[in-house]
Amino acid sequence: MESLQRIDLHEISKAVAGSYANVPLNLVNDHIIRISIMTEPFYWHYHPNSDESFLCIEGVLVIDLEGESIELHPGQLFTIPRNVLHKTSPKGGRSVNLTFELEGMETVRNVL
């Protein structure tokens, strides 16, 4: 049996300095869970081989899509289907989010 591990999201988010961090937390089958600490926007992009789910745990996460913006508050979850162009950014200075995605997910940068 593999050793079991408790992961403290609050401790990880407090320890991260800088404008952007995307820290792998755990593998679940063929998917990875990451914690993302954002103080600046991430660029426009899409993922051709994986959906991507965001769970906001601190602050407000803005997800810009072509034609609309979604605001996620703590406790809210939103899934972006594969091949959908999007950009994420914190509202109000900082957001902390969990992302759930295929471990081998590809990211394609796009310039609008």
N, C-alpha and C positions, 0 to 999 in steps of 0.2 A: 504494500500500500504506500502511495506517495505521501510525503509529509503534508499535513494540513496547515494552512497559513491564514492568519487573520490580517486583513489589509485595512489600515486606518486612513480613509480618504482625507479627513481633516488634517492629519499630520503631514501627509504628502503635499496637500495644497498650501499649507503654511511654509513648507520647506522650499518651495519653488520660487526662485527669483527670476526676474526677466519679463519680457513682453509676451512670450508664448512658450508653452511647454505641452507636449503630448506624450505622456508617460504610460507605457504598457503596464497593466496591472495583472492580468490573468488570461489564460487561454481556456476557452470552453469549447470542446470539440474542435471545429475548424474556424472558430471565431475568436477575436481578441477584444478584450475590454480595456479601454484606455481612459485616463483622466486627462482632461484638457484644461489648462489654466490660461486664460486669454486676457490681455490688456490692450491688444491691438487687433484689427481685422486680419483674417486669413484671406488669401487671394481667391478669385473665382476659379472653380474647378468642377470636375465630375469624376465619377468612378464607374468605368465600363463593366466591371465584373462583380460589384457588390452594392447592396443597399447599405445605408448608414443610418443608425439610430442615435439620437442625442437625448440624454436625460440631464436636465439642468438641476444642479444641486446648490449653486450659490450665484447670486446676482441675476442678471437677465441676459440671455443669449438671443441675439438677433440672427435669423437665418434668412438671407436674401435669396429669392428665387427669381427667375425671369417673370416680371409682372406682379410680384407680391413679396411682402416681408412677413415673417412669422416671428413673434416674440415668445420665448419660452421662459417661464418663471420657475423657481424651485419646485420640484415635484412633477414637472410637466415633461412629457416624452413626445418626440416627433421623429418620424422616419422619412428619409429621402430615398426614393427608389434609384436604382442604378441608372446611369446615363442622364440624370437630372442635374443641370448646371446650378451651382449654389455657391454662396459665400457666407461665412460666419463671422460675427463680431460681437464683442461685449457691449452692452449698453450700460452707461454709468461707470465705466472705468475698468471693471473686472467681472469675469464670469468663470465659473468652475462647472465643468460638465463631464459626464461619462459618455463615451462613444462605444458603440457595439458594431463591429464590422468583420467581414471576412479577413482572416489573418493575412492572406496574400493579396489584399485589395490593392488595385492600381489607382493612382491619382493622376489625372490629366489636367494640367494647368490650362486655363482659357483666359483670354483677354477680351473683355467686352468693349 
